[in-house]
Structure formats: structure tokens, C-alpha cells
Amino acid sequence: MEVVIISATENEVLLIKRIINPDDLGNDAKFKISFLVTGVGMLPSCFCVSKLIFERKPDLIIQAGIAGTFNSAVKLGEVVIVKEDILADTGVEEDGSFKDVFDLNLAQPDSFPFFKKRLLNPEIEKLNFLGLKEVTGITINEITTRLQRIIQYKAKYNPDIESMEGASLHYCCLQTSTSFIQLRAISNYIGERDKSKWNFEDSFKNLSETIKQYIDHLYKTNQYKKK
């Protein structure tokens, strides 16, 4: 089994590597762990994930990173798993409202790999064996700071979190029947720009420890096998 842990930045990968050491698995050739930095945003992430899939055909891709949350019930530092992701800012803003590509009839809401505009993880029940909170994510090109845009997103998509790469993972993996999970640790509430109120320390610590638990479970139980 080959598992690849991907993150947007080198710093995220380095922090995760402090806790996860592939050498701890010994020389088991049947279970391989590696890391990949994809870059920030949908475009570089989509390219890197596609290249990874076509060149190496991994059994499972774990996207790991931090995220902001719209949901006050989600705690700072908490690690969540994304059950579905949405392309939230691909479209046009006019007359005080935002219309996405589906509203504009430029794409069909149920045209594969979309289901009701959403990119679902079809294996979420099988892969969420740690019992993490399952959330809805939106993927955006610009971090949300404006109150009006926050209101628009919440009214239109009812999201729990936002990231800049999540939909790329879901889209590429669904198109190629590659198994995947998206894990996010919550560093801040959307709209809060005072970074002294963000919780980076607990987010990275909890994210790394969660991934370690996840990898240990996979290795010890051999619960997940290639289809």
C-alpha cells in the first residue's frame, strides 16, 4: 500500500514530519509513506495531484492542512475531515449576489464528478475510522475577509470550512477513482484577521498527531486495501 501525504506548503510538511517518520514502519515494502508539497491554490494543487496520480498511482492520498471555519461550533485546533467540497468563487458577482458556474448554466450540477454542485468523498464512511467530525468545505481563490462575502457563502453553501486546495483533491481523485481524504485543523474563524487570535500551534500539533494515529491504524490493521 502506498500512502502519500500532501500539503500546500513546505512548512506544513515539515511540521507533520516532526511527528510522522516513515522509518518507524521499518522496512515493510508493502506499506510506503511519502510526502508531497503541492503549492498554494487550486491551480498548482490540481497539477501536482494529477501528476502524482498518473505517475505513481497511490492507494490513498491524504491532504493535510489548516483551514478557517464559518461554524462557531467547530473549535479552534480541532481536526476535521471533509465529506464534500465546493467550488465557491468560480462565477460572477452581480446585483449583490454571487452566481456560480452552475447558476450560469455553464456546467450541470449533477454532471460527474459533481453531485448537486458538490464534490463528495464516496468513501467517507469507510475512511473516517477515527470518527472525526465530517464537514462541508468550500474552495476559494481568495481568502474570505469581507462580511458581505461571508454572508453570501453561508447563505448559498452553508459551509463549515474554507481552503484554497480542497476541491482540487476531490476533483482529481474522483475523476481517476483514486481514494482520498482531506484533513483540516482549524486555525481561525473566517473574517478574523487578527492573527494573535488564531491557533496555529494547536492546529499543527493536533493535525500531525491525528495523521500519525491514522497511519498507525492503517499499518497495524491493514484496514484499507487497494480496490
Contacts in CASP RR format, 6 or more apart in sequence:
PFRMAT RR
TARGET T0000
AUTHOR 0000-0000-0000
METHOD contacts of the structure
MODEL  1
MEVVIISATENEVLLIKRIINPDDLGNDAKFKISFLVTGVGMLPSCFCVS
KLIFERKPDLIIQAGIAGTFNSAVKLGEVVIVKEDILADTGVEEDGSFKD
VFDLNLAQPDSFPFFKKRLLNPEIEKLNFLGLKEVTGITINEITTRLQRI
IQYKAKYNPDIESMEGASLHYCCLQTSTSFIQLRAISNYIGERDKSKWNF
EDSFKNLSETIKQYIDHLYKTNQYKKK
1 30 0 8 1.000
1 31 0 8 1.000
1 32 0 8 1.000
1 59 0 8 1.000
1 60 0 8 1.000
1 218 0 8 1.000
1 222 0 8 1.000
1 224 0 8 1.000
1 225 0 8 1.000
1 226 0 8 1.000
2 32 0 8 1.000
2 34 0 8 1.000
2 56 0 8 1.000
2 57 0 8 1.000
2 58 0 8 1.000
2 59 0 8 1.000
2 60 0 8 1.000
3 31 0 8 1.000
3 32 0 8 1.000
3 33 0 8 1.000
3 34 0 8 1.000
3 58 0 8 1.000
3 59 0 8 1.000
3 60 0 8 1.000
3 61 0 8 1.000
3 62 0 8 1.000
3 215 0 8 1.000
3 218 0 8 1.000
4 33 0 8 1.000
4 34 0 8 1.000
4 35 0 8 1.000
4 36 0 8 1.000
4 52 0 8 1.000
4 56 0 8 1.000
4 58 0 8 1.000
4 60 0 8 1.000
4 61 0 8 1.000
4 62 0 8 1.000
5 13 0 8 1.000
5 16 0 8 1.000
5 20 0 8 1.000
5 33 0 8 1.000
5 34 0 8 1.000
5 35 0 8 1.000
5 36 0 8 1.000
5 62 0 8 1.000
5 64 0 8 1.000
5 211 0 8 1.000
6 35 0 8 1.000
6 36 0 8 1.000
6 37 0 8 1.000
6 38 0 8 1.000
6 48 0 8 1.000
6 49 0 8 1.000
6 52 0 8 1.000
6 61 0 8 1.000
6 62 0 8 1.000
6 63 0 8 1.000
6 64 0 8 1.000
6 169 0 8 1.000
7 13 0 8 1.000
7 16 0 8 1.000
7 35 0 8 1.000
7 36 0 8 1.000
7 37 0 8 1.000
7 38 0 8 1.000
7 63 0 8 1.000
7 64 0 8 1.000
7 65 0 8 1.000
8 37 0 8 1.000
8 38 0 8 1.000
8 39 0 8 1.000
8 40 0 8 1.000
8 41 0 8 1.000
8 45 0 8 1.000
8 65 0 8 1.000
8 164 0 8 1.000
8 165 0 8 1.000
9 37 0 8 1.000
9 39 0 8 1.000
9 40 0 8 1.000
10 37 0 8 1.000
12 37 0 8 1.000
12 64 0 8 1.000
12 65 0 8 1.000
12 66 0 8 1.000
12 204 0 8 1.000
13 35 0 8 1.000
13 36 0 8 1.000
13 37 0 8 1.000
15 204 0 8 1.000
15 208 0 8 1.000
16 35 0 8 1.000
16 64 0 8 1.000
16 204 0 8 1.000
16 207 0 8 1.000
16 208 0 8 1.000
16 211 0 8 1.000
17 35 0 8 1.000
18 208 0 8 1.000
19 208 0 8 1.000
19 209 0 8 1.000
19 211 0 8 1.000
19 212 0 8 1.000
20 33 0 8 1.000
20 208 0 8 1.000
20 211 0 8 1.000
20 212 0 8 1.000
20 215 0 8 1.000
22 32 0 8 1.000
22 33 0 8 1.000
22 34 0 8 1.000
25 31 0 8 1.000
25 33 0 8 1.000
25 219 0 8 1.000
28 219 0 8 1.000
31 218 0 8 1.000
31 219 0 8 1.000
33 215 0 8 1.000
36 48 0 8 1.000
36 52 0 8 1.000
37 48 0 8 1.000
38 44 0 8 1.000
38 45 0 8 1.000
38 48 0 8 1.000
38 49 0 8 1.000
38 165 0 8 1.000
38 168 0 8 1.000
39 45 0 8 1.000
39 48 0 8 1.000
39 165 0 8 1.000
40 164 0 8 1.000
40 165 0 8 1.000
41 141 0 8 1.000
41 164 0 8 1.000
41 165 0 8 1.000
41 168 0 8 1.000
42 139 0 8 1.000
42 141 0 8 1.000
42 164 0 8 1.000
42 165 0 8 1.000
42 166 0 8 1.000
42 167 0 8 1.000
42 168 0 8 1.000
45 164 0 8 1.000
45 165 0 8 1.000
45 166 0 8 1.000
45 168 0 8 1.000
45 169 0 8 1.000
46 168 0 8 1.000
46 171 0 8 1.000
46 172 0 8 1.000
49 61 0 8 1.000
49 168 0 8 1.000
49 169 0 8 1.000
49 172 0 8 1.000
49 173 0 8 1.000
50 172 0 8 1.000
50 176 0 8 1.000
52 58 0 8 1.000
52 61 0 8 1.000
53 61 0 8 1.000
53 172 0 8 1.000
53 173 0 8 1.000
53 176 0 8 1.000
53 178 0 8 1.000
54 176 0 8 1.000
57 178 0 8 1.000
58 178 0 8 1.000
59 179 0 8 1.000
59 224 0 8 1.000
59 225 0 8 1.000
59 226 0 8 1.000
60 127 0 8 1.000
60 179 0 8 1.000
60 180 0 8 1.000
60 181 0 8 1.000
60 218 0 8 1.000
60 224 0 8 1.000
61 169 0 8 1.000
61 173 0 8 1.000
61 178 0 8 1.000
61 179 0 8 1.000
61 180 0 8 1.000
61 181 0 8 1.000
62 180 0 8 1.000
62 181 0 8 1.000
62 183 0 8 1.000
62 211 0 8 1.000
62 214 0 8 1.000
63 165 0 8 1.000
63 166 0 8 1.000
63 169 0 8 1.000
63 180 0 8 1.000
63 181 0 8 1.000
63 182 0 8 1.000
63 183 0 8 1.000
64 183 0 8 1.000
64 184 0 8 1.000
64 207 0 8 1.000
64 211 0 8 1.000
65 163 0 8 1.000
65 183 0 8 1.000
65 184 0 8 1.000
65 185 0 8 1.000
65 207 0 8 1.000
66 184 0 8 1.000
66 185 0 8 1.000
66 186 0 8 1.000
66 187 0 8 1.000
66 200 0 8 1.000
66 203 0 8 1.000
66 204 0 8 1.000
66 207 0 8 1.000
67 80 0 8 1.000
67 137 0 8 1.000
67 161 0 8 1.000
67 162 0 8 1.000
67 163 0 8 1.000
67 184 0 8 1.000
67 185 0 8 1.000
67 186 0 8 1.000
67 187 0 8 1.000
68 161 0 8 1.000
68 162 0 8 1.000
68 163 0 8 1.000
68 184 0 8 1.000
68 186 0 8 1.000
68 187 0 8 1.000
68 188 0 8 1.000
68 189 0 8 1.000
68 190 0 8 1.000
69 160 0 8 1.000
69 161 0 8 1.000
69 186 0 8 1.000
69 188 0 8 1.000
69 189 0 8 1.000
69 190 0 8 1.000
70 150 0 8 1.000
70 153 0 8 1.000
70 154 0 8 1.000
70 159 0 8 1.000
70 160 0 8 1.000
70 161 0 8 1.000
70 162 0 8 1.000
70 189 0 8 1.000
70 190 0 8 1.000
71 135 0 8 1.000
71 160 0 8 1.000
71 161 0 8 1.000
72 189 0 8 1.000
74 80 0 8 1.000
74 133 0 8 1.000
74 135 0 8 1.000
74 160 0 8 1.000
74 161 0 8 1.000
74 186 0 8 1.000
75 186 0 8 1.000
76 186 0 8 1.000
76 187 0 8 1.000
76 188 0 8 1.000
76 189 0 8 1.000
76 198 0 8 1.000
76 199 0 8 1.000
76 202 0 8 1.000
76 203 0 8 1.000
77 185 0 8 1.000
77 186 0 8 1.000
77 187 0 8 1.000
77 199 0 8 1.000
77 202 0 8 1.000
77 203 0 8 1.000
77 206 0 8 1.000
78 133 0 8 1.000
78 185 0 8 1.000
78 186 0 8 1.000
78 206 0 8 1.000
79 132 0 8 1.000
79 183 0 8 1.000
79 184 0 8 1.000
79 185 0 8 1.000
79 186 0 8 1.000
79 206 0 8 1.000
79 207 0 8 1.000
79 210 0 8 1.000
80 132 0 8 1.000
80 133 0 8 1.000
80 134 0 8 1.000
80 135 0 8 1.000
80 160 0 8 1.000
80 161 0 8 1.000
80 183 0 8 1.000
80 184 0 8 1.000
80 185 0 8 1.000
80 186 0 8 1.000
81 124 0 8 1.000
81 127 0 8 1.000
81 128 0 8 1.000
81 131 0 8 1.000
81 132 0 8 1.000
81 133 0 8 1.000
81 134 0 8 1.000
81 135 0 8 1.000
81 181 0 8 1.000
81 182 0 8 1.000
81 183 0 8 1.000
81 184 0 8 1.000
82 121 0 8 1.000
82 134 0 8 1.000
82 135 0 8 1.000
82 136 0 8 1.000
82 137 0 8 1.000
82 161 0 8 1.000
82 166 0 8 1.000
82 170 0 8 1.000
82 181 0 8 1.000
82 182 0 8 1.000
82 183 0 8 1.000
82 184 0 8 1.000
83 120 0 8 1.000
83 121 0 8 1.000
83 124 0 8 1.000
83 134 0 8 1.000
83 135 0 8 1.000
83 136 0 8 1.000
84 118 0 8 1.000
84 119 0 8 1.000
84 120 0 8 1.000
84 121 0 8 1.000
84 136 0 8 1.000
84 137 0 8 1.000
84 170 0 8 1.000
85 118 0 8 1.000
85 119 0 8 1.000
85 136 0 8 1.000
85 137 0 8 1.000
85 138 0 8 1.000
85 139 0 8 1.000
85 166 0 8 1.000
85 167 0 8 1.000
85 169 0 8 1.000
85 170 0 8 1.000
85 182 0 8 1.000
86 117 0 8 1.000
86 118 0 8 1.000
86 119 0 8 1.000
86 136 0 8 1.000
86 137 0 8 1.000
86 138 0 8 1.000
86 139 0 8 1.000
86 157 0 8 1.000
86 159 0 8 1.000
86 167 0 8 1.000
87 100 0 8 1.000
87 101 0 8 1.000
87 119 0 8 1.000
87 138 0 8 1.000
87 139 0 8 1.000
87 167 0 8 1.000
88 100 0 8 1.000
88 138 0 8 1.000
88 139 0 8 1.000
88 140 0 8 1.000
88 153 0 8 1.000
88 156 0 8 1.000
88 157 0 8 1.000
88 159 0 8 1.000
88 162 0 8 1.000
89 98 0 8 1.000
89 140 0 8 1.000
89 141 0 8 1.000
89 142 0 8 1.000
90 100 0 8 1.000
90 101 0 8 1.000
91 98 0 8 1.000
91 99 0 8 1.000
91 100 0 8 1.000
91 101 0 8 1.000
91 103 0 8 1.000
91 104 0 8 1.000
92 98 0 8 1.000
92 99 0 8 1.000
92 104 0 8 1.000
93 99 0 8 1.000
96 148 0 8 1.000
97 152 0 8 1.000
98 149 0 8 1.000
98 152 0 8 1.000
98 156 0 8 1.000
100 117 0 8 1.000
100 156 0 8 1.000
101 107 0 8 1.000
102 108 0 8 1.000
102 109 0 8 1.000
102 114 0 8 1.000
102 117 0 8 1.000
107 114 0 8 1.000
108 114 0 8 1.000
109 115 0 8 1.000
109 116 0 8 1.000
109 117 0 8 1.000
110 116 0 8 1.000
112 174 0 8 1.000
113 119 0 8 1.000
113 170 0 8 1.000
113 171 0 8 1.000
113 174 0 8 1.000
113 175 0 8 1.000
118 136 0 8 1.000
119 167 0 8 1.000
119 170 0 8 1.000
119 171 0 8 1.000
119 174 0 8 1.000
120 170 0 8 1.000
121 127 0 8 1.000
121 170 0 8 1.000
121 180 0 8 1.000
121 181 0 8 1.000
121 182 0 8 1.000
122 174 0 8 1.000
123 179 0 8 1.000
124 134 0 8 1.000
124 181 0 8 1.000
126 224 0 8 1.000
127 179 0 8 1.000
127 181 0 8 1.000
127 224 0 8 1.000
128 134 0 8 1.000
128 181 0 8 1.000
129 217 0 8 1.000
129 223 0 8 1.000
130 210 0 8 1.000
130 213 0 8 1.000
130 214 0 8 1.000
130 217 0 8 1.000
132 183 0 8 1.000
132 210 0 8 1.000
135 159 0 8 1.000
135 160 0 8 1.000
135 161 0 8 1.000
135 184 0 8 1.000
136 157 0 8 1.000
136 158 0 8 1.000
136 159 0 8 1.000
136 160 0 8 1.000
136 161 0 8 1.000
137 159 0 8 1.000
137 160 0 8 1.000
137 161 0 8 1.000
137 162 0 8 1.000
137 163 0 8 1.000
137 166 0 8 1.000
138 153 0 8 1.000
138 157 0 8 1.000
138 159 0 8 1.000
138 161 0 8 1.000
138 162 0 8 1.000
138 163 0 8 1.000
138 167 0 8 1.000
139 162 0 8 1.000
139 163 0 8 1.000
139 164 0 8 1.000
139 165 0 8 1.000
139 166 0 8 1.000
139 167 0 8 1.000
139 168 0 8 1.000
140 162 0 8 1.000
140 163 0 8 1.000
140 164 0 8 1.000
141 164 0 8 1.000
143 162 0 8 1.000
143 164 0 8 1.000
144 150 0 8 1.000
144 153 0 8 1.000
144 162 0 8 1.000
144 190 0 8 1.000
144 191 0 8 1.000
145 191 0 8 1.000
145 193 0 8 1.000
147 191 0 8 1.000
150 190 0 8 1.000
150 191 0 8 1.000
153 159 0 8 1.000
153 162 0 8 1.000
161 184 0 8 1.000
161 186 0 8 1.000
162 190 0 8 1.000
163 182 0 8 1.000
163 184 0 8 1.000
166 182 0 8 1.000
169 180 0 8 1.000
169 182 0 8 1.000
170 180 0 8 1.000
170 182 0 8 1.000
172 178 0 8 1.000
173 179 0 8 1.000
173 180 0 8 1.000
177 227 0 8 1.000
179 224 0 8 1.000
179 227 0 8 1.000
183 207 0 8 1.000
183 210 0 8 1.000
183 211 0 8 1.000
183 214 0 8 1.000
184 207 0 8 1.000
185 202 0 8 1.000
185 203 0 8 1.000
185 204 0 8 1.000
185 206 0 8 1.000
185 207 0 8 1.000
185 210 0 8 1.000
186 199 0 8 1.000
186 203 0 8 1.000
187 198 0 8 1.000
187 199 0 8 1.000
187 200 0 8 1.000
187 203 0 8 1.000
188 195 0 8 1.000
188 197 0 8 1.000
188 198 0 8 1.000
188 199 0 8 1.000
192 198 0 8 1.000
217 223 0 8 1.000
218 224 0 8 1.000
END
